[in-house]
Amino acid sequence: MEARLARRLAELRTGRGWSLDELAGRTGVSRSTLSRLERGELSPTAGVLNKLCAAYEHTMSRLLAEVEARPAHLVRAAEQSVWRDDASGFVRRSVSPPYPGLRGEVVEATLRPGADIAYDGPSVAGLEQHIWVLEGRLAVSVRDGGREETYEADAGDCLRFRLWGRTRFRCAGQDAVRYALLVVLP
């Protein structure tokens, strides 16, 4: 999957006629890092992947779905793709990946203790998210305009919002947090 992701990132850039320098300017990711990502020498972190998705106006799930085989109507647990960002302690399982004609998807996410991931902005403005905490405690900071709010959710709690600005996801407990993320395109 990582090799297909590297090829797809290169295709997205060249399809827009952008140089590595231009993409670096749009994302704030160094030219050398972008080059290594496209050659498959480096796996992107969640933060870098989010910046690339924003530049390409893709959700992270859509990008990852583009490098997988087209999913069937029934997505067996053994066939659900898993992506890991070992540097940040983030594991993402695409439970119900994007599918033509459907606006929503379901992701299972796990953050190890101490994990803290910040995103500069949404890949798609107005993206709707519903976060259902399954185990542990999750802190989520959401910026909307000039206001930022932080919420702490425990097992069973559900947080819902539309993405317009920066967000931050943090494991707020001593144990890993596992949550279901329901994403709905605007």
For each residue, the residues with C-beta under 8 A, 3 or more apart:
1: 4 5 67 68 81 83
2: 5 6 40 43
3: 6 7 40
4: 1 7 8 67 68
5: 1 2 8 9 40 44 63 64 67
6: 2 3 9 10 37 38 39 40
7: 3 4 10 11 38 40 67
8: 4 5 11 12 63 66 67
9: 5 6 12 13 37 38 44 52
10: 6 7 13 14 38
11: 7 8 14 15
12: 8 9 15 16 52 56 58
13: 9 10 16 18 20 23 34 38
14: 10 11 17 18
15: 11 12
16: 12 13 56
17: 14
18: 13 14 22 23 26
19: 22 23
20: 13 23 24 31 34 35
21: 24 25 31
22: 18 19 25 26
23: 13 18 19 20 26 27 29 34 52 55
24: 20 21 27 28 29 30 31 34
25: 21 22
26: 18 22 23 55
27: 23 24 34 48 51 52 54 55
28: 24 51 120
29: 23 24 33 34 48 51 52
30: 24 33 34
31: 20 21 24 34 35
32: 35 36
33: 29 30 36 37 42 48
34: 13 20 23 24 27 29 30 31 37 38
35: 20 31 32 38 39
36: 32 33 39 41 42
37: 6 9 33 34 40 41 42 43 44 48
38: 6 7 9 10 13 34 35
39: 6 35 36
40: 2 3 5 6 7 37
41: 36 37
42: 33 36 37
43: 2 37 85
44: 5 9 37 48 49 52 85
45: 48 49 85 87 88
46: 49 50 60 85 88 90 92 117 119
47: 50 51 88 117 118 119 120
48: 27 29 33 37 44 45 51 52
49: 44 45 46 52 53 60 63
50: 46 47 53 54 60 119 120 123
51: 27 28 29 47 48 54 55 120
52: 9 12 23 27 29 44 48 49 55 56 63
53: 49 50 56 57 58 59 60 62 63 123
54: 27 50 51 57 120 121 122 123
55: 23 26 27 51 52
56: 12 16 52 53 63 123
57: 53 54 123 124
58: 12 53 62 63 66 123 124
59: 53 62 63 98 105 123 124 127 183 185
60: 46 49 50 53 63 64 92 123
61: 64 65 94 97 98 105 107 183
62: 53 58 59 65 66 98
63: 5 8 49 52 53 56 58 59 60 66 67
64: 5 60 61 67 68 81 83 94 97
65: 61 62 68 71 94 97 98 99
66: 8 58 62 63
67: 1 4 5 7 8 63 64
68: 1 4 64 65 71 81 94 97
69:
70:
71: 65 68 75 79 97 99
72: 75
73:
74:
75: 71 72 79 80 95 96 97
76: 79 80
77: 80
78:
79: 71 75 76
80: 75 76 77 93 94 95 97
81: 1 64 68 93 94 97
82: 91 92 93 94
83: 1 64 91 92 94
84: 90 91 92
85: 43 44 45 46 88 89 90 91 92 117
86: 89
87: 45
88: 45 46 47 85 115 116 117
89: 85 86 111 112 113 114 115 171
90: 46 84 85 109 110 111 115 117
91: 82 83 84 85 109 110
92: 46 60 82 83 84 85 107 108 109
93: 80 81 82 107 108 109
94: 61 64 65 68 80 81 82 83 97 105 107
95: 75 80 106 107 108 180
96: 75 99 104 105 106
97: 61 64 65 68 71 75 80 81 94 105
98: 59 61 62 65 102 105
99: 65 71 96 102 105
100:
101:
102: 98 99 105
103: 184 185
104: 96 182 183 184 185
105: 59 61 94 96 97 98 99 102 182 183
106: 95 96 180 181 182 183
107: 61 92 93 94 95 180 181 182 183
108: 92 93 95 134 178 179 180 181
109: 90 91 92 93 169 178 179 180 181
110: 90 91 176 177 178 179
111: 89 90 115 117 138 169 170 171 176 177
112: 89 115 171 176
113: 89 171 173 174 175 176
114: 89 171
115: 88 89 90 111 112 169 170 171
116: 88 168 169 170 171
117: 46 47 85 88 90 111 168 169 170
118: 47 166 167 168 169
119: 46 47 50 122 166 167 168
120: 28 47 50 51 54 166
121: 54 125 163 165 166
122: 54 119 125 126 127 163 164 165 167
123: 50 53 54 56 57 58 59 60 127
124: 57 58 59 127 163 185 186
125: 121 122 163 164 186
126: 122 162 163 164 186
127: 59 122 123 124 162 163 183 184 185 186
128: 160 161 162 163 183 184 185 186
129: 160 161 162 163 181 182 183 184
130: 158 159 160 181 182 184
131: 138 140 153 158 159 160 179 180 181 182
132: 157 158 179 180 182
133: 136 137 138 153 154 155 156 157 158 159 177 178 179
134: 108 155 178 179 180
135: 155 175 176 177 178
136: 133 154 155 171 172 173 175 176 177 178 179
137: 133 152 153 154 155 171 172 173 177
138: 111 131 133 152 153 159 169 170 171 172 177 179
139: 150 151 152 153 168 169 170 171 172
140: 131 150 151 153 159 167 168 169 170
141: 148 149 150 151 166 167 168 170
142: 148 149 150 151 161 163 165 167
143: 147 148 164 165 166 167
144: 147 148 149 161 162 164 165
145: 164 165
146:
147: 143 144
148: 141 142 143 144 165 166
149: 141 142 144
150: 139 140 141 142 168
151: 139 140 141 142 159
152: 137 138 139 172
153: 131 133 137 138 139 140 157 158 159 179
154: 133 136 137 157
155: 133 134 135 136 137
156: 133
157: 132 133 153 154
158: 130 131 132 133 153
159: 130 131 133 138 140 151 153
160: 128 129 130 131
161: 128 129 142 144
162: 126 127 128 129 144 186
163: 121 122 124 125 126 127 128 129 142 167
164: 122 125 126 143 144 145
165: 121 122 142 143 144 145 148
166: 118 119 120 121 141 143 148
167: 118 119 122 140 141 142 143 163
168: 116 117 118 119 139 140 141 150
169: 109 111 115 116 117 118 138 139 140
170: 111 115 116 117 138 139 140 141
171: 89 111 112 113 114 115 116 136 137 138 139 176 177
172: 136 137 138 139 152 177
173: 113 136 137 177
174: 113
175: 113 135 136
176: 110 111 112 113 135 136 171
177: 110 111 133 135 136 137 138 171 172 173
178: 108 109 110 133 134 135 136
179: 108 109 110 131 132 133 134 136 138 153
180: 95 106 107 108 109 131 132 134
181: 106 107 108 109 129 130 131
182: 104 105 106 107 129 130 131 132
183: 59 61 104 105 106 107 127 128 129
184: 103 104 127 128 129 130
185: 59 103 104 124 127 128
186: 124 125 126 127 128 162
